[in-house]
Amino acid sequence: MVDAGTQRFAEGQQSDQDRTAQLLRSSEEALLAAIDAIVAAREAGATDEELAKALQLHRAASMRWDFISSENSTGFHSPQESARVLADSINLARQAELEAVKVLATRQGTQAAGALQLVSMP
């Protein structure tokens, strides 16, 4: 028989691991969106020089995803740190996507941004 404290601990660990797994999936989705934007920009004729910032941001995001994914505990040992690193990964991947979309828009003119609404902050 498992005592109540052990039961609560186990449930908390499962919740942390579920949250980490969900953040891993969200990070993967953001990384794939960045890749799609980079590919679209390359297909429009963008050079590596034009895409340098997007590529650097994608690499930084990918390294963070890889660090947590390879650690293979799904946040068991340090759920807060896993969440922080994956949040950084998502943020960097979205920045990479935005940079690639900017290059694509420049390459294709303002019509390329027709389907995408870029919002500039004041």
N, C-alpha and C positions, 0 to 999 in steps of 0.2 A: 504494500500500500504506500502511495506517495503522499507526503504531508502537503498541506496547503501552500506553504512557502516555496517548496520545490516546484509545485504545480505552477504557481504564478511566475517563477523564474523561467521555467521552460516555455510558458506562453509568451513571455516578454521576449525571449530569445527568438522564438519563431516569428513574432511580429517584426523584430529588427531585421531578420533575414529576409522576410517577405518584402519589407520596404527597400532593402538593398537590392534585391532581385528586380524590383520594379524600377529603381533608379538605373540599374544596368540596362534594362530594356529601353528606357527613355533616352539614355546616353547613346545607345546603338541607333535609335531612330534619328537623333540629332546628327550623329556622324554620317549616316546614310544620306540625310538631306544635304549636308555639306558636300558630300561626294557628288551627288546628283547636280548640284549647282556648279561645282568645279568642272564636271564633265560638260555641262551645257555651255559654260564659258569657253572651254577648249574647243568644242565643236563650232563655236562662233568665231574661232580664230584667235582667242586669247593666248598670249605667250606665258611661259613660266615666270618671266619677270613681272608681267601684269598680275599674275596670280600668286606672287610670292607671299603676300600677307595672308591670303586665304589658305595657302598650303601650310604655312608655318602654324597658323591657328589650328588647322585640322590635325597636324602632327601633335601639337601640345594636347589637344582634346583626346586624341587616340591613345597617347601614352598614359593618360590618367585612367581611361577606361581599361586599358590593358593591365595597369598596375592592380586595380581592384579585381578584375576578372581573373588574373593569374594567381592572386592571393588565395582564391578558392575557398574562403570561409563564408562567403556571402554576408560579410559584416559581423560575424560572430565575435571576433576578438575586439573590434573597435567600431561599432556601428556609426558613431558620430563622425569619425574620421572617414569612413567609407562614404557616408552621405555627403560630407564636405568635398571630397575629391571628385565624386560623381557629379555633384552640382557644378563644380569647376569645369568638368568635361562637357557637360551640356551647354554651359555658357560659352565656352570656347568654340564648340562645334557650331552653335548658332551664329557666333561672330564670323566664323569662317564662311558659313553659308551666305551671310549678308555681304561679306567682301566679294565673294564670287558673283553674286547677283549684281553688285555694283559694276563689276568688270563687264559682265554680260550686257547690262544696260548701256554702258559706254560703247561697247562693241556694236550693238544693234541699234543704238539710238534710244530715244525715250519710248518707242513702241514696245521694246522688250519688257518694260516694266508694266505694261498694260494689265497683265493678269496678276501682278504682284503689287501690292500697295506698300511702298516703303514710307515709313513714318520717320521724319526727322524731329529730334528733340530740340527744344530751344536752348 
